[in-house]
Amino acid sequence: MESVIQNNPLIDKPVRVVRPNLLKIFFRNMIIIIVAVLLFIGLLLYIQVQIGLDSFSAPLLELGFQIDAAQVIVYTILIIVFGSALLLLGNYLANKSVRYEFYDGKVKVYETQVLVIITSKVISFDNIIKINYVNNGLMNKILDYGDISITLSGTGNSEQLLKYLDNVVANTEYFQQLLGKFNAMKQYRVVEEQKIQNIVSRF
């Protein structure tokens, strides 16, 4: 009977579903890319002021290659921008289908592999040791998001991260309440079973 209840689609519904904030992931990656581009441009300007970019094209001229330093800079920046656009698109596709479903006795983690393959794993509350949130770092503070860290036992992994979540403190507290109720109910069942065994053992 218990397995039937757990597999019943009308009963086995998540009590809460949370997803990464795709917009904040996009802005996070954009900030990283912009900083990297600015640092690269700053490096080129430093080289131009100190020794001149033309000094790098001189050895190539001796080999018969004629390269304009300005064109090299422009093409390099275009390559970086194009590569950054591909990176942003790939990151969006990788996180679009990610979601975390909370149930009364488990959490289901849906993740994306190779951009299009969606994998899922079920984490039983029996295997959860501790739940806390992580929102350290400059990006977390600027964009106001964080991760939920789940410490596990009895599984292949010792930790599972639920990443890029809004309201990470409130979601963590809610998750901790679910886990507390689950453990309290499990303890209650153990006590009741012990009482029954004590009664039966008298006869």
Summary of the structure (lengths in Angstrom):
residues: 203
radius of gyration: 26.9
end to end distance: 28.8
largest distance: 103.0
contacts: 499
relative contact order: 0.11
helix: 57%
strand: 22%
